[in-house]
Amino acid sequence: MAKTIKQINEKIKKGKAVVVTAEEIIDIVKDKGTKKAAADVDVVTTGTFGPMCSSGAYFNLGHTKPRIKIAGGTCTLNDVPCYTGIAAVDIFLGATAVPEHDPKNAVYPGAFKYGGGHVIEDLVAGKSIRLSATAYGTDCYPRKSLETMICLKDMNEAVLFNPRNCYQNYNVAVNLSNKVIYTYMGALRQNLGNATYSSAGRLSPLLNDPFYKTIGIGTRIFLGGGEGYIVWNGTQHNPDARRSKNGVPCGGAGTLAVMGDLKKMKRDWLRGASLTGYGASLAVGIGIPIPVLTEEIVRYTAVDDAALVAPIVDYGSAYPNVSPTILGETTYAELKKGTITIMGKKVPTGALSSYARARKIAELLKTSILDRQFLLTEAVAPLPSAGSGTTLNMVKERPYKNR
């Protein structure tokens, strides 16, 4: 019999809910079957932790005496530039922003040591950071410069807002060229010297709900060690990507836009990342509870790594030139063994994401629910799913005509 989120929340409040992780549900389904598992289990928890470049935070700094209008001026936090085109003392800091003096085009160890993601980590860790701002001055906001130390508790609002997180599957990156290349998938050695990937596989949230049956706008989530919400589909959301027979996408597909109170988050789950030769980023921890409403949902959550495939893509040529050619597919079970075979060659694999931390997030979320500290929410609107007509467009370059 189908359940409702309201019914599950009542069980959580009474301490009677049965909550398991996305790892645990696999064996439960093997032992009991999907029908009995759906009846017995109320919630399946998921988790992922890895670099998510499309992340950032907005802040209201508070007003100064005399007042300053940073909007239209400049602002840096520990020399990392922020976007100021919002309001007088509202700013946005992107995770990938880097200081002006950072060697943006240098390809050597040490490049991109510090960026927006590191500033966010430092703030969450309780550190004071250097705020520098300039303004053009107005009658009501006469001040033209500001230099001060500031920390998270000094700010009126500090909100983590990430336009694209939690990718539903992704590429396995390799390099067929004869030189080392530096990418957002890490350093790729020449001539198939290594393969990198970034997914928690069977623990990954959207791989456990491939058609977004329960995950939607308004879903409460574990975000950065605190609580957050899904506020929209993420940028580049592509639910019509090719899917396997079990409904799981065979490559990059759905994404999530998420937000939450940065002041309530923890450094363990928001870490600045440096990608040599590419840029700065932020490693984000996300966990999403999946209410077991039907047998269909528990069937999706029972998917194991051997049934999850990812495309192998050459970042030496095919990816930068937007070639659709892939070198083949592999499973997350094979990737996690440490080597895969590509074009007859054994290639060592490495993950940019942390499976150990993804597992910990799923466990923490499970504990929070069992301790009656975390209730589920009904989605207020669904995410665009397969067949919705949502497409992933490329830029159509056209000649500029001067009027």
Secondary structure as GFF3:
##gff-version 3
##sequence-region A 1 403
A	DSSP	alpha_helix	5	13	.	.	.	ID=ss1
A	DSSP	beta_strand	19	21	.	.	.	ID=ss2
A	DSSP	alpha_helix	24	40	.	.	.	ID=ss3
A	DSSP	beta_strand	43	45	.	.	.	ID=ss4
A	DSSP	beta_strand	48	51	.	.	.	ID=ss5
A	DSSP	beta_strand	56	60	.	.	.	ID=ss6
A	DSSP	beta_strand	74	77	.	.	.	ID=ss7
A	DSSP	beta_strand	80	81	.	.	.	ID=ss8
A	DSSP	beta_strand	83	87	.	.	.	ID=ss9
A	DSSP	beta_strand	90	94	.	.	.	ID=ss10
A	DSSP	alpha_helix	116	124	.	.	.	ID=ss11
A	DSSP	beta_strand	129	134	.	.	.	ID=ss12
A	DSSP	beta_strand	145	150	.	.	.	ID=ss13
A	DSSP	three_ten_helix	152	154	.	.	.	ID=ss14
A	DSSP	beta_strand	157	165	.	.	.	ID=ss15
A	DSSP	beta_strand	172	174	.	.	.	ID=ss16
A	DSSP	beta_strand	181	183	.	.	.	ID=ss17
A	DSSP	beta_strand	186	188	.	.	.	ID=ss18
A	DSSP	beta_strand	195	197	.	.	.	ID=ss19
A	DSSP	three_ten_helix	201	203	.	.	.	ID=ss20
A	DSSP	three_ten_helix	205	207	.	.	.	ID=ss21
A	DSSP	beta_strand	216	217	.	.	.	ID=ss22
A	DSSP	beta_strand	220	223	.	.	.	ID=ss23
A	DSSP	beta_strand	226	233	.	.	.	ID=ss24
A	DSSP	beta_strand	256	261	.	.	.	ID=ss25
A	DSSP	three_ten_helix	262	264	.	.	.	ID=ss26
A	DSSP	three_ten_helix	267	269	.	.	.	ID=ss27
A	DSSP	beta_strand	270	275	.	.	.	ID=ss28
A	DSSP	beta_strand	279	287	.	.	.	ID=ss29
A	DSSP	beta_strand	289	291	.	.	.	ID=ss30
A	DSSP	alpha_helix	295	301	.	.	.	ID=ss31
A	DSSP	three_ten_helix	305	307	.	.	.	ID=ss32
A	DSSP	beta_strand	309	314	.	.	.	ID=ss33
A	DSSP	beta_strand	328	331	.	.	.	ID=ss34
A	DSSP	alpha_helix	332	335	.	.	.	ID=ss35
A	DSSP	beta_strand	339	342	.	.	.	ID=ss36
A	DSSP	beta_strand	345	351	.	.	.	ID=ss37
A	DSSP	alpha_helix	355	370	.	.	.	ID=ss38
A	DSSP	beta_strand	381	382	.	.	.	ID=ss39
###
